[in-house]
């Protein structure tokens, strides 16, 4: 049995989290990944690098983000106290920027004049375009053609920031296909290009470094809980697509055995219908995609399945390898929230607290809504409000039958 | 002796360069694949690389992506591919067949079943594009057990220490990726290829075969100056793409292109 305290020592030297993770890439990329790993490991404990990262997070992103007590909503739900970690208040409106700030610093250290990124909901694309603008780097963002359609506002934001958005027409035309295309670009332009991966997936060392850059969320939340609640929270809840905001929140709490952690995947029409994006909750088989081994939704022939979710950012058939391990060892519970429950949570938080969450984050809220009433008022739940909902207004309007 | 080693030994005796065509199994439809394979042999193929279609072929360019999509429309599975190789073997017991593809379908089938059935159908070697030697711990012993040769890629970006690891694990031949990019990409620079092959010769006695960017007799002949074999994929697959509705025509075009290369190599 893996002790939970061992979990913080992963990945191993080869990038494995138990049976998951690794570096399953074609040979051309091996060198670039080795180089990136070396650069990152040398900078990780470098006080100057950390100071630069912390300064950017404070002065450019606006950290620390508040831990907000949603008193009115808690009262209405009639159970545990709900606290929102307000990543939606970050510059660019989501947790994604923590990671892009970090990776942009790595790109700068590596002397690469061009960055590329994949994006689903567009939040990571916007965050990449933003740091590229600030550092004067050329930026190309790959985005599934279907997502370009449903996230028009973010597409235009990226355009205004000077990035070039490339719609991807292959496969299911969503996040996984954008990632395929970004990897193809990187293989071709590996000499002058840095690939800013937006989630805790991909080949080693990406799952590790994206986690580390996002762990600021959990470090702050832990400190803020001690200050504002007077103790650690009972439960943490975060949505999981690739899983970067969840890992960011959970990682600094991993050794706090008394803190329960719940990852909420995209249940789409319902896990039982097969139309979802919840590989962990559905107990999908192990598989290899985008450079790592993980739980992966694939058919009996090993072909990757199309996923379904109201939120473009969670519409991904795999999940970060560290989550896969945390599921197996029982450190984190993984559940799914269906599209309808997500929409309800989206509307409820907007009405009751005046905070419009991203549809991704509304998955975590939907589960908080289920869980809170089963708990006592002296118990505390921290929900990662990973992004703001402005980008989703057109999606919700369409569901409401409103056209602009 | 394995068919691949046998074939390269013979070619070496004859002083000839290996010609290795690639097609995707089941493209444009499963019933054509075995016919294409025989046609390729008639036109001068020394080894056949048969692609195992995958939904997310991230190392492939648009030509082979579309070939995978066409094959997957017919729900081509690994078991069908083994049937194709068995059928091919009824008329051809000599030409080596190498399966090339991605790890996920193999893992989903079960690596042991994959190795057993591949070997049973007459497959000689396997190239798993997204499995570098560092990740081959589980696969390599199974392939050894079933006498399937592990073919590995070497790229222009491969460092010397990695090249040594790859050469230590590689069997059959080394697949040198002639340029940075995906399959079917731009043109290649022969002197640059030569510069990279030279240190590999000191590391291994495996035949060095070059792929990516070879599209006609001239490029094949140029690469043959420096390599033991030339691999051609996208150029052939696009002939299939152009003639999806006319398989006989596709067969003729495959043969014409491969013959042109064979003549250029043997000239």
Interface residues (C-beta under 8 A of the other chain):
Chain A: X14 X22 X23 X24 X25 X26 X27 X28 X29 X30 X31 X32 X34 X170 X171 X176 X177 X179 X180 X183 X184 X187 X188 X189 X190 X191 X285 X286 X287 X288 X289 X290 X291 X296 X298 X300 X301 X302 X303 X304
Chain B: X54 X55 X56 X57 X58 X59 X60 X61 X62 X65 X72 X75 X77 X78 X102 X103 X104 X105 X106 X107 X108 X109 X129 X130 X131 X132 X134 X135 X152 X153 X154 X155 X156 X157 X158 X159 X162 X166 X177 X180 X181 X182 X185
